[in-house]
Amino acid sequence: MRRLLLILSTIFLGWATLVIATRGVQFRIVGVLFRSRDPERALAIGLVLLLIHVFFFRESFTRDTDRVAAAGRRWLPILALGCALWLVVHAVRYGAFTAGGSDSYAYVSQAYAWAGGVLPRAQPIPVSVPWPSADASLAPLGYCPGPQPHTIVPTYAPGLPLMMAAALVLGACGPFLVVPLCAGLVVWQTYRLGHRTSGPWAGMLATALVTVSPIVVFQSMSPMTDVPVAALWTGAAVAALGGTRRSAFATGLWTAAAHLVRPNLPALPLVLLVHLALSVRGRERWIRMALFSVAAVPAAIAIATLYTAWHGSPWNSGFGSAAEIFAAKNILPNLARYPVWLWQSQSPLILLAFVPLLPPFRSDADRPATRLLVALFLATLISYLVYFVFEEWWYLRFLLPAIPALLVLMSTGMVALGRRLPRPWGRVVVIAVTLLLLAHAMRFNVGHGMFGTMKEAEGRYAEVGAYIHEALPRNAVVLSLQHSGSVRFYGGRMTIRWDLIDRDWTARAAGELERLGLRPYMVIEDWELPAMRDRFGFAPDAPVPWPLVARMQSPIGVSVLDLSSNPAQAAPADLAPGRAPRCSAPQPILIRPE
């Protein structure tokens, strides 16, 4: 009976784990289809059988789990690396390998500019238009007018583009592989951070949680800074716990790299510096602080120099001055968002992160490590409480530099509670809570389309751009907003931000472009139509007055319109994502007035 209960509970819990890891299992035996997509039933049955087994055979279960724990401990690093590999593979398979929208286009195009030697100088604008806001309207998403007239500069920091530029040795897909590889690094560094905080099992639990964490999974599929900067700051935290001069210098190097990727977190270097200062006393304290500073300060000087050249001041970024970006009025709205998003995506069990802070449990973890993790999370949270207010849950990405620290605190709390409960019930509780957390996270991931939906949606940029490159005349210029960068990247045609054309010029903008020998088109997504009608002075329900050249219906509606005075009469082309190559180098921009 004891063996039967153990075998059955293992089978059901193993099956639930397999369903969680693979999003569902489907196979045929003798022509009969077997399918399982919901782990909750198998999980419930497995836990009930496990509880029965423990209740009737407590001593044998304790001996068995002691042997398993002792034997399995040596395999935990390999298991953590397996989790890291799983996330890398997932991000590569389902990731958006396209340079579209604002962030991804800006980073990838900037990478090519660095690799080609175009940056750090301001880039000249290759065409002139007559309206007053000319330079602003000729800067695509991710760029802004430069310090000299008729130039543009990147809005975003250079750290990630420089990493992507180095990855170009792998070909056109190289820049898009940087974030998936950084996602794997996040997982591995989380294991190391948990191990140093509360031992290998806490590290393994944190690894499992970060591997399926919704915000980590979501951002690992986008060529943006969130996952790379999370990997770098987590690496800095691990190094800061090293306790040697070499680790202090390594902490500075990690910090320097993180600062180049995302410079708007000045509180985090201070947290690490204070931690190093509190870790030792006397002369050694000053030596380690100096080693950290020698490694970290050059990156801050480099960013300040670059921002002064691009934006006129070391305190300005492409998004504006610090006073424009950060405001106390944002604190309460953001406090009503970030905790709720954490609660929804990580489950209410996120409160386990408070356990290591309670007096009875402080001895269960390394106190300096716990202090550092709490400080990193609070510094990150406070930095973004005063930042812009956003409405979508995935803006939780701003907290990604501290998400590994938060999950390590959660895992530390789980292990501490497990140790306090009578044996072997503590282990049963830890197993049950871990599986419930994994199931919740995967259910959230599936419900928010993290297994293919993003890849399909982002593919529209490449498809529309490829069509423009092949079908539009060489003197075409495209009015666009969301596609203002991707049309340049994939289509090789100059773009103009229609939302930045002066209102009293919108009605005659197309005619002015034709007078310059250019043929005007527009690429617009369905959600942009109300704003476009308002900008151009059309009634809210007025039909678009220009003929349709091409149309993509799904997953997001996109139209290509001919704004010229003599539009072609051909039937609109039907576009669909998936036809364009997944990775491609940018097309040279054509400016051929006729």
C-alpha distance (Angstrom), angle and dihedral (degrees) to the residues before:
residue distance angle dihedral
M1 . . .
R2 3.81 . .
R3 3.78 92.3 .
L4 3.81 92.6 44.8
L5 3.81 92.3 52.5
L6 3.81 90.7 47.9
I7 3.80 92.9 48.9
L8 3.80 94.1 46.6
S9 3.81 94.7 46.3
T10 3.81 90.1 48.0
I11 3.81 91.3 50.0
F12 3.81 94.3 49.8
L13 3.81 95.0 43.1
G14 3.80 90.7 45.1
W15 3.79 90.4 49.8
A16 3.80 91.2 49.8
T17 3.81 89.8 49.9
L18 3.82 90.9 49.7
V19 3.81 91.4 50.8
I20 3.81 90.4 48.4
A21 3.81 92.4 50.0
T22 3.82 96.0 45.0
R23 3.83 101.1 32.6
G24 3.79 88.6 -121.0
V25 3.77 142.3 -15.3
Q26 3.80 125.5 -118.1
F27 3.83 129.3 174.5
R28 3.78 142.1 141.8
I29 3.77 128.9 -123.2
V30 3.81 116.7 -171.2
G31 3.79 89.5 -18.1
V32 3.80 93.8 -51.9
L33 3.82 115.6 124.2
F34 3.80 116.5 -133.1
R35 3.80 116.6 -169.0
S36 3.79 133.5 174.7
R37 3.81 122.0 175.6
D38 3.80 103.7 151.5
P39 3.82 115.5 69.7
E40 3.79 95.1 -172.9
R41 3.81 97.9 86.9
A42 3.80 94.3 47.9
L43 3.79 89.2 43.3
A44 3.80 92.8 52.3
I45 3.82 93.0 47.2
G46 3.80 92.1 46.7
L47 3.80 93.0 49.9
V48 3.81 92.8 47.8
L49 3.80 91.0 50.8
L50 3.80 89.9 46.8
L51 3.81 91.4 51.7
I52 3.82 91.1 50.1
H53 3.78 90.1 49.1
V54 3.81 92.8 50.1
F55 3.81 93.2 45.3
F56 3.81 94.6 54.2
F57 3.81 100.4 30.2
R58 3.79 104.3 31.5
E59 3.81 98.8 146.7
S60 3.79 95.7 48.1
F61 3.81 91.0 46.1
T62 3.80 90.0 52.2
R63 3.82 91.5 51.3
D64 3.80 92.5 46.0
T65 3.80 94.3 49.2
D66 3.81 90.7 46.4
R67 3.80 89.6 56.3
V68 3.80 92.9 45.0
A69 3.81 92.2 48.1
A70 3.79 92.3 49.3
A71 3.79 93.2 46.9
G72 3.78 95.2 42.0
R73 3.78 97.5 47.9
R74 3.80 93.2 80.8
W75 3.80 90.4 53.9
L76 3.80 96.0 53.8
P77 3.84 95.6 93.7
I78 3.80 89.9 51.7
L79 3.81 90.4 48.2
A80 3.81 89.7 50.0
L81 3.80 90.1 51.5
G82 3.81 87.9 49.7
C83 3.81 90.0 54.9
A84 3.81 89.4 49.3
L85 3.81 90.6 51.2
W86 3.81 91.2 48.7
L87 3.80 91.5 55.5
V88 3.81 92.3 46.1
V89 3.81 91.3 51.5
H90 3.81 91.6 46.5
A91 3.80 92.0 50.2
V92 3.80 92.4 48.9
R93 3.79 93.8 46.0
Y94 3.80 98.1 45.8
G95 3.78 101.5 21.6
A96 3.77 126.4 118.5
F97 3.80 103.3 -110.2
T98 3.80 91.2 -176.4
A99 3.79 135.3 105.8
G100 3.78 98.9 -132.6
G101 3.77 139.5 133.7
S102 3.78 118.8 14.3
D103 3.81 109.5 -56.1
S104 3.79 103.2 37.5
Y105 3.81 94.3 42.6
A106 3.79 91.3 47.3
Y107 3.79 94.6 50.8
V108 3.80 97.5 43.2
S109 3.80 95.9 42.6
Q110 3.80 89.9 46.8
A111 3.81 88.7 52.3
Y112 3.80 90.7 56.9
A113 3.81 90.0 46.4
W114 3.82 91.8 53.3
A115 3.80 91.5 45.8
G116 3.81 90.8 49.0
G117 3.80 94.2 49.2
V118 3.82 93.6 -114.8
L119 3.80 93.7 121.4
P120 3.00 147.2 93.4
R121 3.81 86.5 38.5
A122 3.80 119.1 82.7
Q123 3.81 111.0 -97.0
P124 3.82 119.0 -121.6
I125 3.80 118.0 -123.9
P126 3.82 108.3 -120.3
V127 3.81 97.9 -147.8
S128 3.82 137.8 42.8
V129 3.81 128.1 -140.9
P130 3.83 127.2 -173.6
W131 3.81 105.3 -126.9
P132 3.84 119.5 101.2
S133 3.83 95.3 -114.1
A134 3.80 91.3 52.8
D135 3.80 99.0 129.8
A136 3.80 94.1 44.7
S137 3.81 92.5 48.9
L138 3.82 91.6 49.2
A139 3.82 92.6 56.1
P140 3.84 110.4 91.0
L141 3.79 123.8 -142.4
G142 3.78 109.1 -64.6
Y143 3.81 93.5 32.6
C144 3.80 135.7 77.2
P145 3.83 137.1 -170.5
G146 3.80 112.8 -67.4
P147 3.81 130.2 -128.3
Q148 3.81 91.7 -96.1
P149 3.81 120.2 59.6
H150 3.78 116.2 -94.8
T151 3.82 94.7 20.4
I152 3.80 135.6 107.0
V153 3.81 132.5 -151.8
P154 3.82 132.3 -168.5
T155 3.79 118.5 -87.1
Y156 3.81 92.8 -149.9
A157 3.81 133.7 70.3
P158 3.82 118.4 -97.1
G159 3.81 101.6 -123.7
L160 3.80 100.7 92.6
P161 3.85 94.3 36.6
L162 3.81 89.1 53.8
M163 3.81 89.9 52.2
M164 3.81 89.1 48.4
A165 3.80 91.2 48.0
A166 3.81 89.5 55.3
A167 3.82 89.2 49.3
L168 3.81 90.8 58.3
V169 3.80 86.3 89.2
L170 3.83 83.4 78.7
G171 3.80 91.6 57.1
A172 3.79 132.6 -112.0
C173 3.82 92.1 -31.3
G174 3.80 91.8 53.2
P175 3.82 97.4 90.0
F176 3.79 90.7 50.6
L177 3.81 92.7 52.4
V178 3.81 93.3 61.1
V179 3.81 95.9 79.8
P180 3.84 96.1 45.7
L181 3.81 89.9 50.5
C182 3.81 89.7 48.4
A183 3.81 88.2 51.2
G184 3.80 88.8 58.7
L185 3.80 88.7 48.5
V186 3.83 89.9 53.1
V187 3.80 89.9 55.8
W188 3.79 94.3 47.9
Q189 3.79 94.6 45.2
T190 3.80 89.7 49.0
Y191 3.79 89.1 56.7
R192 3.80 90.7 50.7
L193 3.80 91.6 46.4
G194 3.80 92.7 50.3
H195 3.80 91.6 45.4
R196 3.79 91.7 54.2
T197 3.80 92.2 44.9
S198 3.80 102.1 47.7
G199 3.79 111.3 -10.6
P200 3.82 137.4 -82.9
W201 3.80 97.9 -58.2
A202 3.79 92.6 52.9
G203 3.80 86.9 48.8
M204 3.79 91.5 51.5
L205 3.79 93.3 48.3
A206 3.82 90.4 50.0
T207 3.80 88.8 48.6
A208 3.78 91.9 54.3
L209 3.80 91.7 47.6
V210 3.80 95.5 48.2
T211 3.83 92.1 46.3
V212 3.80 91.8 62.5
S213 3.81 98.3 27.3
P214 3.82 104.5 134.4
I215 3.78 96.4 -133.6
V216 3.81 92.3 46.4
V217 3.81 92.6 48.6
F218 3.80 92.5 44.5
Q219 3.79 96.1 49.9
S220 3.80 94.1 41.3
M221 3.81 86.7 71.6
S222 3.81 96.1 54.8
P223 3.83 126.2 75.0
M224 3.80 92.6 -125.3
T225 3.82 136.6 118.6
D226 3.79 100.0 -105.9
V227 3.80 99.8 88.4
P228 3.83 96.2 37.5
V229 3.80 92.0 50.7
A230 3.82 89.8 47.1
A231 3.81 89.4 53.5
L232 3.81 91.7 48.9
W233 3.81 97.3 47.1
T234 3.81 91.1 45.5
G235 3.79 88.6 50.8
A236 3.80 88.6 50.9
A237 3.81 90.8 51.9
V238 3.81 91.6 50.1
A239 3.82 90.9 49.6
A240 3.81 91.5 47.1
L241 3.81 88.9 60.2
G242 3.81 91.6 53.8
G243 3.79 95.1 93.8
T244 3.81 97.9 -146.5
R245 3.79 138.2 97.4
R246 3.77 90.0 -111.2
S247 3.81 91.3 53.7
A248 3.82 90.3 49.1
F249 3.79 89.8 55.2
A250 3.84 89.9 45.5
T251 3.81 89.0 51.7
G252 3.80 88.0 56.8
L253 3.81 91.7 50.1
W254 3.82 92.4 50.7
T255 3.80 88.7 47.1
A256 3.80 92.1 50.2
A257 3.79 91.9 52.4
A258 3.81 92.0 46.7
H259 3.80 91.0 49.6
L260 3.81 91.5 52.8
V261 3.80 89.8 52.1
R262 3.82 96.8 45.4
P263 3.82 116.7 6.5
N264 3.81 97.5 178.9
L265 3.83 95.5 86.0
P266 3.82 102.6 77.6
A267 3.81 91.8 151.3
L268 3.81 93.8 66.9
P269 3.83 96.4 64.8
L270 3.80 87.8 49.9
V271 3.82 90.4 52.4
L272 3.80 90.9 52.8
L273 3.79 92.7 44.8
V274 3.82 91.6 51.6
H275 3.81 90.3 48.0
L276 3.80 90.9 53.3
A277 3.80 90.0 47.4
L278 3.81 92.6 52.0
S279 3.81 94.4 45.2
V280 3.82 95.8 71.6
R281 3.77 139.6 15.9
G282 3.76 140.0 -134.4
R283 3.78 123.9 10.3
E284 3.81 93.0 -15.3
R285 3.81 90.1 64.2
W286 3.81 91.6 60.1
I287 3.79 92.8 45.0
R288 3.80 92.7 54.8
M289 3.79 93.3 44.4
A290 3.81 88.8 50.8
L291 3.81 92.1 49.6
F292 3.79 90.5 50.4
S293 3.80 91.9 48.5
V294 3.81 94.5 46.8
A295 3.80 89.0 57.3
A296 3.82 98.8 39.0
V297 3.80 105.9 37.9
P298 3.85 97.8 65.9
A299 3.81 90.0 62.8
A300 3.80 90.9 52.6
I301 3.81 90.2 49.5
A302 3.81 91.0 48.3
I303 3.81 92.6 51.8
A304 3.80 92.0 45.8
T305 3.81 90.6 50.9
L306 3.79 93.4 47.1
Y307 3.80 94.0 46.4
T308 3.79 90.3 49.5
A309 3.80 89.8 53.2
W310 3.81 93.7 44.6
H311 3.79 103.9 33.4
G312 3.80 105.6 18.1
S313 3.82 98.8 -110.4
P314 3.83 138.2 48.8
W315 3.82 87.1 -125.9
N316 3.80 94.3 56.5
S317 3.78 126.9 82.7
G318 3.76 130.4 -177.8
F319 3.79 87.5 -87.1
G320 3.80 93.3 58.9
S321 3.77 136.8 -96.3
A322 3.79 123.2 -30.8
A323 3.82 89.5 -106.4
E324 3.81 90.1 56.7
I325 3.79 95.0 46.9
F326 3.80 101.6 42.3
A327 3.81 123.8 49.5
A328 3.81 135.0 162.1
K329 3.81 90.1 -132.9
N330 3.82 88.7 71.3
I331 3.80 94.8 61.7
L332 3.80 99.7 84.1
P333 3.85 96.0 42.4
N334 3.80 90.4 49.4
L335 3.80 91.7 46.1
A336 3.79 86.4 57.7
R337 3.81 90.5 54.0
Y338 3.80 115.7 35.4
P339 3.84 97.6 52.5
V340 3.81 90.4 46.1
W341 3.81 92.0 49.9
L342 3.79 90.3 49.4
W343 3.82 90.8 48.8
Q344 3.81 92.2 49.1
S345 3.80 98.7 44.0
Q346 3.82 100.7 36.8
S347 3.84 96.3 30.5
P348 3.82 126.9 -118.6
L349 3.81 87.3 -71.8
I350 3.80 85.7 82.7
L351 3.82 82.1 93.0
L352 3.81 87.8 76.1
A353 3.81 85.2 81.9
F354 3.82 87.5 76.1
V355 3.81 93.6 59.1
P356 3.86 96.9 82.4
L357 3.82 88.2 54.6
L358 3.81 94.2 58.5
P359 3.84 115.1 97.6
P360 3.85 96.4 -119.9
F361 3.82 91.4 55.8
R362 3.80 103.7 39.1
S363 3.78 92.3 97.5
D364 3.81 91.9 58.7
A365 3.80 93.0 76.3
D366 3.75 139.7 35.1
R367 3.81 103.0 -83.0
P368 3.82 97.8 -146.7
A369 3.80 88.7 49.7
T370 3.79 92.5 49.8
R371 3.79 90.2 47.3
L372 3.80 90.8 50.9
L373 3.83 93.7 48.9
V374 3.79 92.6 49.7
A375 3.80 91.3 48.0
L376 3.81 92.8 48.9
F377 3.79 92.2 50.9
L378 3.80 94.8 45.9
A379 3.82 92.7 45.7
T380 3.81 90.8 51.3
L381 3.80 93.5 45.6
I382 3.81 93.6 48.0
S383 3.80 90.9 47.8
Y384 3.80 90.2 59.1
L385 3.78 99.2 36.6
V386 3.81 86.8 75.3
Y387 3.83 92.4 42.5
F388 3.81 126.9 95.6
V389 3.81 116.8 -57.1
F390 3.82 116.9 -115.3
E391 3.79 132.2 -177.3
E392 3.83 107.6 -148.8
W393 3.81 122.0 88.0
W394 3.79 92.7 -128.7
Y395 3.80 90.6 69.5
L396 3.77 80.6 82.4
R397 3.81 78.7 89.0
F398 3.80 88.0 88.3
L399 3.80 88.0 70.1
L400 3.80 93.1 51.3
P401 3.84 93.7 105.3
A402 3.82 86.7 66.9
I403 3.83 101.5 32.7
P404 3.84 92.9 92.5
A405 3.80 89.3 51.1
L406 3.81 90.4 50.0
L407 3.81 92.6 49.3
V408 3.81 90.9 48.6
L409 3.80 88.2 54.6
M410 3.82 88.5 50.1
S411 3.80 92.8 50.5
T412 3.80 90.8 45.3
G413 3.80 88.8 53.4
M414 3.81 91.5 49.6
V415 3.80 92.4 50.6
A416 3.81 91.6 46.1
L417 3.79 92.1 52.1
G418 3.78 90.6 46.3
R419 3.79 90.5 54.8
R420 3.81 92.2 50.9
L421 3.81 95.3 53.3
P422 3.81 119.1 83.2
R423 3.76 114.4 -91.1
P424 2.97 127.0 -65.5
W425 3.80 96.2 8.0
G426 3.78 92.3 73.4
R427 3.79 91.3 62.1
V428 3.78 91.7 47.4
V429 3.80 90.6 52.4
V430 3.81 92.4 48.6
I431 3.82 91.5 49.3
A432 3.81 91.8 47.9
V433 3.81 95.2 46.5
T434 3.81 92.0 46.6
L435 3.78 92.8 52.1
L436 3.80 91.8 45.9
L437 3.82 90.6 51.2
L438 3.80 91.9 48.9
A439 3.80 91.8 47.9
H440 3.82 92.0 49.2
A441 3.79 92.5 49.4
M442 3.81 94.1 48.1
R443 3.80 91.5 47.1
F444 3.80 88.7 53.0
N445 3.81 91.1 47.5
V446 3.78 93.6 50.8
G447 3.80 92.3 45.3
H448 3.81 91.2 53.2
G449 3.79 96.2 50.4
M450 3.80 101.6 -108.6
F451 3.79 93.8 148.5
G452 3.78 104.9 69.3
T453 3.79 108.1 -35.0
M454 3.80 95.1 94.0
K455 3.79 92.5 47.6
E456 3.80 90.9 53.4
A457 3.80 94.7 44.9
E458 3.80 95.2 47.4
G459 3.80 90.7 47.9
R460 3.80 89.2 74.7
Y461 3.79 91.2 78.1
A462 3.79 93.5 58.9
E463 3.81 93.2 42.5
V464 3.81 95.5 50.5
G465 3.79 90.8 43.7
A466 3.80 93.0 49.8
Y467 3.81 90.2 51.0
I468 3.80 91.5 51.1
H469 3.79 91.1 49.2
E470 3.80 92.0 52.3
A471 3.81 103.6 34.2
L472 3.81 111.3 29.7
P473 3.82 121.1 83.2
R474 3.79 120.1 -100.8
N475 3.81 92.0 -108.8
A476 3.82 93.2 54.6
V477 3.78 119.9 130.7
V478 3.81 118.0 -172.1
L479 3.80 127.6 -144.2
S480 3.79 107.4 -148.9
L481 3.78 145.5 137.9
Q482 3.79 113.0 -167.8
H483 3.81 90.8 29.9
S484 3.80 96.1 40.5
G485 3.79 91.4 110.6
S486 3.80 102.3 32.6
V487 3.82 92.7 52.0
R488 3.81 87.9 58.0
F489 3.80 92.9 44.3
Y490 3.81 99.9 45.3
G491 3.81 101.7 17.0
G492 3.80 101.4 42.4
R493 3.81 92.0 -139.3
M494 3.79 130.0 124.0
T495 3.80 115.0 -106.6
I496 3.80 133.4 -154.5
R497 3.79 123.5 -157.8
W498 3.83 103.1 -122.3
D499 3.82 89.8 -165.6
L500 3.83 89.9 62.3
I501 3.81 99.0 47.7
D502 3.80 109.7 110.3
R503 3.79 109.4 -98.7
D504 3.78 94.7 -123.8
W505 3.80 88.8 55.1
T506 3.81 101.1 47.8
A507 3.81 95.0 87.1
R508 3.80 92.3 54.2
A509 3.83 99.6 32.3
A510 3.82 93.6 99.2
G511 3.80 91.9 49.3
E512 3.81 91.3 49.7
L513 3.80 90.6 51.8
E514 3.81 90.9 50.9
R515 3.79 89.1 50.0
L516 3.82 86.9 57.7
G517 3.80 90.2 54.2
L518 3.81 94.4 -102.6
R519 3.80 127.8 125.7
P520 3.82 112.1 -133.7
Y521 3.80 123.7 -139.3
M522 3.78 133.4 165.3
V523 3.81 130.8 -141.0
I524 3.77 111.0 -164.0
E525 3.78 136.5 165.2
D526 3.79 120.0 -136.4
W527 3.81 93.7 -112.0
E528 3.82 89.5 56.8
L529 3.81 94.8 57.4
P530 3.85 98.1 89.6
A531 3.82 91.9 52.3
M532 3.80 91.1 45.1
R533 3.82 92.3 51.5
D534 3.79 89.9 50.4
R535 3.81 92.5 48.1
F536 3.79 93.5 49.2
G537 3.79 94.6 42.7
F538 3.82 97.5 -111.7
A539 3.80 123.5 146.1
P540 3.83 113.5 -96.0
D541 3.81 92.2 -110.6
A542 3.79 97.3 34.6
P543 3.82 116.8 128.1
V544 3.79 116.7 -114.0
P545 3.82 104.6 -93.2
W546 3.81 97.9 -146.8
P547 3.82 127.2 82.5
L548 3.77 119.7 -103.9
V549 3.81 116.4 -111.9
A550 3.81 100.3 175.8
R551 3.78 135.9 -3.2
M552 3.81 136.9 -160.2
Q553 3.80 112.2 -165.0
S554 3.80 102.0 -174.8
P555 2.94 155.6 75.9
I556 3.83 82.1 0.4
G557 3.79 123.2 2.2
V558 3.82 113.9 -113.6
S559 3.81 127.4 174.2
V560 3.78 131.3 -164.1
L561 3.82 109.8 -153.9
D562 3.79 131.8 -169.2
L563 3.83 110.7 -133.3
S564 3.81 96.6 177.9
S565 3.81 123.8 116.9
N566 3.82 90.4 -118.7
P567 3.84 106.1 40.7
A568 3.79 122.3 -173.4
Q569 3.80 117.8 -102.5
A570 3.82 98.9 -142.4
A571 3.81 122.1 124.4
P572 3.83 113.5 -93.6
A573 3.79 116.2 -93.9
D574 3.79 117.6 -116.3
L575 3.82 112.4 -128.5
A576 3.79 128.5 -165.8
P577 3.81 131.2 175.2
G578 3.77 118.6 -109.7
R579 3.79 99.7 51.3
A580 3.80 97.9 88.2
P581 3.83 119.5 76.7
R582 3.78 113.8 -90.1
C583 3.81 93.4 -129.9
S584 3.77 125.4 30.5
A585 3.78 138.2 153.6
P586 3.83 118.7 -113.2
Q587 3.79 118.6 -86.3
P588 3.82 117.6 -122.7
I589 3.80 109.8 -105.1
L590 3.79 113.3 -109.4
I591 3.80 120.5 -144.6
R592 3.80 107.0 177.3
P593 3.82 110.9 154.6
E594 3.81 114.2 -162.6
